Amino acid sequence: MSVLIKEYQPSPLLRPYVELFWEGQFNTNQAHLLVQKVLPNGYLEAIIHLSDLHCELPDTTSYRPSSDYTLIGLFAKPYEVHFKGPVKAFGIRFKPEGLYPLLGVPAAEVRGSFTDMDAFAGRDFREYCHRMRTTRLPAQRIALAEAFLQKRMKNKSPEMYYLNRAAEMIRRRNGLISIEELAHKAYISPRQLEREFKKKIGLTPKGYMRLARLNEVNRLLQKNELPGLTAIAFESGYADQAHFIRDFKQFTGEKPTVFLKERERFIVNPNMAE
């Protein structure tokens, strides 16, 4: 395999805001150019490069090297990333509603973009990242990330509210919940819920539900426990195969059968950490 990713759970204090930490090695075969398509999963990623070799991300007309510390916003469609050598990185996977309490930036503001984290994370973040690059063990990097984020949490005193409850409910139900039930359980009107989702997260609740459902499809494909695509479509709540194929192609760019044959071309992060 040319891509190796290991996931780690955050502390209970951070779980309302951070899905997980991860550490990845990319282009381990040291190909001249490795092109990977990254599938959307409903989260944002803070990427801390651990060496001088960086990935290249799409720009307006070409590809450019990513910054030392890059925030990848919430995407609803796949994008390509290029590796021109072996790249090692540490990542923080943020829940979209958890970004603002910790970093002071609404997910909607960086939706579908690649942002240099120097623009808003501050000097403290750069210092923690520098220490991450000099440590040897993943556990030490996780401890540094935890210390930085918990310090930000303490300074900002983040509070849970209806948007957090609604987004978490969508993920736990794998997108299989109606707007009416979601609004009722979050104690807010459907109209207010839709407005706040678009304002803070950058997607409608239904758009985020579709992402959550696709993420569950990818998780089931990764686990490889169900006998075939029909069973996966049914388990993910699709009423028919045509609807499943249409959604899958929209979010991956490929039909499910093509995806299964060419998995090595994709980076899929459906959250597998126990």
Secondary structure by P-SEA (a helix, b strand, c coil): ccbbbbbbbcccccccccccccccccccccccbbbbbbbbcccccbbbbcccbbbbbbcccbbbbbccbbbbccccbbbbbbbcccccbbbbbbccccccccccccccccccccccccccccaaaaaaaaaaaacccaaaaaaaaaaaaaaaaaaacccccaaaaaaaaaaaacccccaaaaaaaacccaaaaaaaaaacccccaaaaaaaaaaaaaaaaaaacccccaaaaaaaaccccaaaaaaaaaaaccccaaaaaaccccccccccccc
